[in-house]
Amino acid sequence: MRCPYCGFEESKVIDSRPTDEGERIRRRRECLGCGKRFTTYEVIETVPLIVIKKDKSREAFDRNKLINGLLRACEKRPVSIETLEQIVDEIELKLQNSLDREVTSTRIGEYAMDMLKSVDEVAYVRFASVYRQFKDINTFAEELHKLIKDK
């Protein structure tokens, strides 16, 4: 950290404490060159995730859209909102941990289906029917047969 007084590049941290509900860290520093003290703030840098939709348009990742899609699939099913929140948290973590800043909606949908399959099979088929845009009853039946075969 460069000293704002003399420009020396080395300093030591004297005091460190969180501010803004843990969103930032305030650090009191002392310049090792001139001995003067100054304050710095550290902020976690968040890089937004961009979703590439099927029509090739791009938009920022919105976890609420994913939650709403999962809620529709789980309507009248014994799946708690906490479980859905955990699924979305896991998907978001996977996406943040990948080195890609742009992700396809297809990949997000695949993650959601994989997780729903182990939580509730009916919700999984509902989600898959919308996500994969089943054209007719045969496509729907094929997905059911795959699910039965996997068991």
C-alpha positions as CSV (number, residue, x, y, z in Angstrom):
1,M,0.0,0.0,0.0
2,R,1.6,3.3,-1.1
3,C,1.7,6.0,1.6
4,P,-0.4,9.1,0.6
5,Y,2.2,11.4,2.2
6,C,5.6,10.3,1.0
7,G,4.8,7.6,-1.6
8,F,6.7,4.9,0.2
9,E,5.3,1.4,-0.7
10,E,5.6,-0.4,2.6
11,S,3.3,0.0,5.6
12,K,2.2,-2.0,8.5
13,V,-1.3,-2.6,9.7
14,I,-1.9,-1.2,13.2
15,D,-5.7,-1.8,13.5
16,S,-8.2,-3.7,11.5
17,R,-12.0,-3.9,11.9
18,P,-15.1,-4.6,9.9
19,T,-17.5,-1.9,8.9
20,D,-20.8,-1.7,7.0
21,E,-22.1,-5.0,8.4
22,G,-18.9,-6.9,7.4
23,E,-19.0,-5.7,3.8
24,R,-15.8,-3.7,4.1
25,I,-12.7,-3.8,6.3
26,R,-11.2,-0.6,7.7
27,R,-7.4,-0.7,8.2
28,R,-5.3,1.8,10.1
29,R,-1.8,1.7,8.6
30,E,1.6,3.2,9.5
31,C,4.1,4.1,6.8
32,L,7.4,2.4,7.3
33,G,9.1,5.3,5.5
34,C,7.8,8.5,7.1
35,G,5.9,7.1,10.1
36,K,2.6,8.8,9.3
37,R,-0.7,7.0,9.7
38,F,-3.5,6.6,7.2
39,T,-6.7,4.6,6.8
40,T,-7.5,2.2,3.9
41,Y,-10.7,0.3,3.2
42,E,-10.9,-3.2,1.6
43,V,-14.0,-4.1,-0.3
44,I,-14.8,-7.6,-1.8
45,E,-14.8,-7.3,-5.5
46,T,-17.8,-9.0,-7.1
47,V,-17.8,-9.6,-10.8
48,P,-21.3,-10.0,-12.1
49,L,-22.3,-13.3,-13.8
50,I,-23.7,-12.8,-17.3
51,V,-26.3,-15.3,-18.6
52,I,-26.3,-16.1,-22.3
53,K,-29.9,-16.9,-23.1
54,K,-31.1,-19.2,-25.8
55,D,-31.8,-16.3,-28.2
56,K,-28.1,-15.2,-27.6
57,S,-29.1,-12.1,-25.6
58,R,-27.2,-11.5,-22.4
59,E,-28.4,-10.4,-19.0
60,A,-27.1,-10.4,-15.4
61,F,-27.7,-13.5,-13.4
62,D,-30.8,-13.2,-11.3
63,R,-31.2,-15.7,-8.5
64,N,-34.8,-14.7,-8.1
65,K,-35.7,-16.0,-11.6
66,L,-34.2,-19.3,-10.8
67,I,-36.0,-19.5,-7.4
68,N,-39.3,-18.6,-9.2
69,G,-38.8,-21.4,-11.8
70,L,-38.1,-23.9,-9.1
71,L,-41.1,-22.8,-7.1
72,R,-43.3,-23.3,-10.1
73,A,-41.9,-26.8,-10.6
74,C,-42.4,-27.6,-6.9
75,E,-45.9,-26.2,-6.5
76,K,-48.0,-28.5,-4.3
77,R,-45.0,-30.7,-3.7
78,P,-43.4,-31.4,-0.3
79,V,-40.3,-29.3,-1.0
80,S,-39.5,-26.6,1.5
81,I,-38.4,-23.1,0.4
82,E,-35.2,-23.7,2.4
83,T,-34.4,-26.6,0.1
84,L,-34.9,-24.5,-2.9
85,E,-32.7,-21.8,-1.5
86,Q,-30.0,-24.3,-0.9
87,I,-30.3,-25.5,-4.5
88,V,-29.9,-22.0,-5.8
89,D,-27.1,-21.3,-3.4
90,E,-25.2,-24.4,-4.7
91,I,-25.8,-23.4,-8.3
92,E,-24.7,-19.9,-7.7
93,L,-21.5,-21.1,-5.9
94,K,-20.7,-23.5,-8.8
95,L,-21.1,-20.6,-11.2
96,Q,-19.0,-18.2,-9.1
97,N,-16.3,-20.8,-8.7
98,S,-16.0,-21.4,-12.4
99,L,-13.6,-19.2,-14.2
100,D,-16.3,-18.2,-16.7
101,R,-17.9,-14.8,-16.2
102,E,-20.5,-15.7,-18.9
103,V,-22.6,-18.8,-18.6
104,T,-25.4,-20.2,-20.7
105,S,-28.9,-20.6,-19.5
106,T,-28.7,-24.2,-20.6
107,R,-25.9,-24.9,-18.1
108,I,-27.9,-23.3,-15.3
109,G,-31.0,-25.4,-16.3
110,E,-28.9,-28.6,-16.3
111,Y,-27.6,-27.8,-12.8
112,A,-31.1,-27.2,-11.6
113,M,-32.5,-30.4,-13.1
114,D,-29.7,-32.5,-11.6
115,M,-30.4,-31.1,-8.2
116,L,-34.2,-31.4,-8.5
117,K,-33.9,-35.0,-9.6
118,S,-32.6,-36.0,-6.1
119,V,-35.0,-33.8,-4.2
120,D,-38.4,-34.5,-5.9
121,E,-38.9,-36.5,-9.1
122,V,-42.2,-34.9,-10.0
123,A,-40.7,-31.4,-9.6
124,Y,-37.8,-32.6,-11.8
125,V,-40.2,-33.7,-14.6
126,R,-42.2,-30.5,-14.4
127,F,-39.0,-28.4,-14.6
128,A,-37.6,-30.5,-17.4
129,S,-40.9,-30.2,-19.4
130,V,-40.7,-26.4,-19.4
131,Y,-36.9,-26.2,-19.6
132,R,-36.5,-28.7,-22.5
133,Q,-39.8,-27.5,-24.1
134,F,-41.3,-30.9,-24.6
135,K,-43.1,-30.9,-27.9
136,D,-45.5,-33.8,-27.3
137,I,-46.5,-36.6,-25.0
138,N,-43.8,-38.9,-26.5
139,T,-41.0,-36.6,-25.4
140,F,-42.5,-36.4,-22.0
141,A,-42.8,-40.2,-21.8
142,E,-39.1,-40.6,-22.9
143,E,-38.0,-38.4,-20.0
144,L,-40.1,-40.5,-17.6
145,H,-38.6,-43.7,-19.0
146,K,-35.1,-42.3,-18.5
147,L,-36.0,-41.4,-14.9
148,I,-37.4,-44.9,-14.2
149,K,-34.3,-46.5,-15.8
150,D,-31.9,-44.5,-13.7
151,K,-33.6,-45.7,-10.5
